[in-house]
Amino acid sequence: MLAYNFGPHHPMNPVRLDLSARLAGSFGLFARENVTVVPSKVATDQELEAVHDPGYIAAVRRVSEQPDIPDEARGLGTEDDPAFAGMHEAAARLAGASLQAADAILSGAALHAVNFAGGMHHAGRDRASGFCIYHDCALAIRHLLANGVGRVLYLDVDAHHGDGTQDIFWDEPRVMTISLHETGMHLFPGTGFANEVGGPAAPGSAANVAVPPRTGDAAWMRAFHAVVPQLTRAFRPEVIVSQHGCDGHARDMLSSLRLSVDAQRQMMLDVAGLAREVAGGRWLATGGGGYDIYDAVPRSWTHLLAGASGEPIPPEARVPRAWLDYVRERFGREGPLTMGDGVELWWRAWEVGYDPGDAVGRTVMATRKEVFPHCGLDPWFD
């Protein structure tokens, strides 16, 4: 997994994966009786073609073999997606892991499956974008649909809009995409507004909550609970696929949101609860963005693994000394002492009332007005 490496000066440093796995291991998560760790496979070209154009896959292979000859028209060899030797295999391995996760859920071998190295939600059918080469989430969703799953909900809580996923399933009524993110007025990729609700064959299949910069826990969680549970229950998915990019954390350098690890953890538990309620527990979770690699990312994705395994780690739990020592000795950094940020997580329920003077409230109402009627819901009361 660490071979997905754009170079030492790129924000998506694969160290974040290593530190996440090490922290999870320090808590004994991989040794839990109900947890199986599966080596990842490299997705074949045929598997990738379920989402990606064959010409694009061929271009990734060419650039992978000759990284000094970029293909910027396809987003390969750009500042965001620098070319590197072995790019195709590295990206196809991330994609293959999410396909394996989908297979485990389809076969019943697993109820929950996690690929925290995945979540490449900006990749398009025929181009790379935003650090993403192959779209593992879309490939997993296509695989689920092709093997008998009737409806899949895709939920994205990365700070950046899940534009690639939305575009790929824009006119697919069997897939609902919900994205909570910092507004495209301020942040890449500049999309994901309330009026983006799906194509002519699938109106109401896309929902976007585009919050303003500096949104914190209380407002973000209010927005989440004003949109996600209602649409999930109305859509009745058979599987939930979620993307848990943690770049909305207050320490992250690539967004202006002010979220805590505690809020990110709570959303993971909320998704698990919705999966139990409406999807028979079937839940495929991925990582995504996250660039505070010594602090927020390892804690967030360790919480994801712990929550998926059914035994969450409390936010007040102490970070194991062995992991802190490794971070100090290997990177000269001081790691976080606890698994939370010491916040008092609280939010005002939407049912209390809509405040038109609140910027996040206006954003939420815009989304509810655009999407809820398509789903048989009342934007004012449901």
Phi, psi and omega in degrees: 000328183289352178288345175283088195219109181277003177116165189292342183255004180273143182296332180275076181278126182295349175305329180300326178288316179300314182291326177295314180296320179295320180292317177300319178295325179296331176273001179075020185293323183285347179266358179296144187299330183263013181247131174239129176261124185246126175300139184279148177256164175267123180297141178282164176300321179299319178294318180296329182291352174295339180234320190258147177294135180304325179295326178291316178301317178299322179293319177299318178298317180297313181293326178298323180275332180227072185297345178279358177241087185288169174229076187294336177298333177256013177079014184256120183093024178263179177297320179287321185235071180299145177285144174211152180297132180086011183304316183300308183296319180298315180290322180292334176289318175301318179294318180299325179296320178289328174295320176297321178298317178297318179299319180297322178288319180298320183281345185086003178295332179219146173270322177240143176220139184232130169234089185285352172278350180270203182091032184278070196278355179265345183298137178256180179300321189228021178199153173276155180196144170053046178076008188242126182259300176246142186268091185295322181296315179296321178297318178296319180296314177302319180294319177298314180296321182289347183240033167102353178283130186275327183214133178235131172262128174252121181242129186234118180243020171297154177296337182257144180302137176281066188291321181297317179296314180300315182296317183295324183251023185304323185241032183247103185291347180277355180234129170251130176250128176238126180231125169254129188198167172289140187306141176292352173293339184237342192223147172307142006263015177080018180232185175090047179262167188300329183278002174272099191237008180113164183279180184298333178271354184214053179296136182085006180272353176236136178227134182228128174245104187256094187276157180286162175304153177069014174296133181254189186305308188298315181289320180297313181292326174298316179296316179304311186280351176271350185231311191294307182298321183295312181291324179298313180293325179289322183282330179055060180292153175269338174216142172252128172248124184235148179244119187247053171304134184250025180280003171278358180296148184299335181273350186286142186272351186251016170210171179247018177281167186229047183274158176255162172299327180300317179292320178298317177299317182297321178297323177299316179294325178293320178295318177301319178295319178294322177298318177297320186290317190242343188238021181063021179087354187287118189213124175245119185244142176233171173275233182147223177291167181149112192232002170270078201283344181260358188224283188292317186297307181300321180293315183299312185282338169293320174298322179298314179295318181295317179295320180294329180279355173095000180226085184299153174268129180296145178300331182276359179299143179283139174290131183303138183299324181299322180290317178299320179295320179298315181297319180292316184285323185276323188238355181067030181242155172261123181274171179291149184272334181232166183276000174233178181257011177072024180267159171261102187283118183209145173213156182272118184299144180300328182297340179295331178140154180270128179252105181294346178276355182260126185298317179291323177299320178295321178298313180298315181296323177300317179294314181298319180295324182284320191257319189305315181301327177296337184255012180075023182248151176268119183295340182271329191238332184282000000 
